[in-house]
């Protein structure tokens, strides 16, 4: 794979995804029992916004920068902003924590993290980042295959994040469907969250039909569009399909989307969607 998330760190898709992931982890840690966080495509875990990749694209300026100083954010979004401040304590936004680092920050001493990353340089950076954290287990392997090999976790509860780079475009949905089905079969009590990009609406429809055809429980679809979903040449929005969503999590998603949609809009056709399947 050639995808490098450093070019896109902190963009609107990261803001949406990471706000939702933190809200899911908060819901799960409301109970005392330990849990496992499983990330199929972990990346390097941390990104420097002043370095060449992120600085060159500047996508974070239309993402996390718009949210960083937001007054009166609802609790789920304030939780995310507080996490950003924890990694940038002087208030100068330089570090963007990826999903693994945000999860490690949110989880407790008796929780565990399983992080999968296939690319050499990303896996090396990930191991270095967590070398002193005994909760974290880094696997340099294909994240989809790891779902079959490493699930269910010993904790029997937790969050599985399926977050591929979608280099295979529409074909990635079919691969993700197989992975999500396998993960749920092996770990039916876990919360499973699958992130997906939105360019044109027609590409999402088969995935929705597949989700609706499965015997999954408590399935929520949350989507954020920063512009109309009518071009195959750019990322117009993104979504998260959540299987076994926590109780009343639709209300949490509604509060997140109601703020992010107008705040992160980049053109006509910006919208939000929240649906139970």
FENWOTA-V404894 format. One line per field, one symbol per residue. phi: phi as a letter, one per 20 degrees, with the letter a starting at -180 (. if undefined). A space follows every 50 residues. Layout:
BEGIN
phi: ???
END
This chain:
BEGIN
phi: .dfcfgfdgmfgffgfgfffgfffffffffefffcddcdfcfmenbcefe fggfffemfffdcfffegdfelffgfffgfffffffecfenefcddffgf fffffeedfeeccdddbefgfffffffffdfddffdceceafffffgfed eefffmbqcdddcfflfelfffffffgffffffffecfeeedcdebecdc gffegfffffgfeeeedleddcccdebfecceebeeabbceddmgfgmff ffffffffeffffdgcafnfacbbbed
END
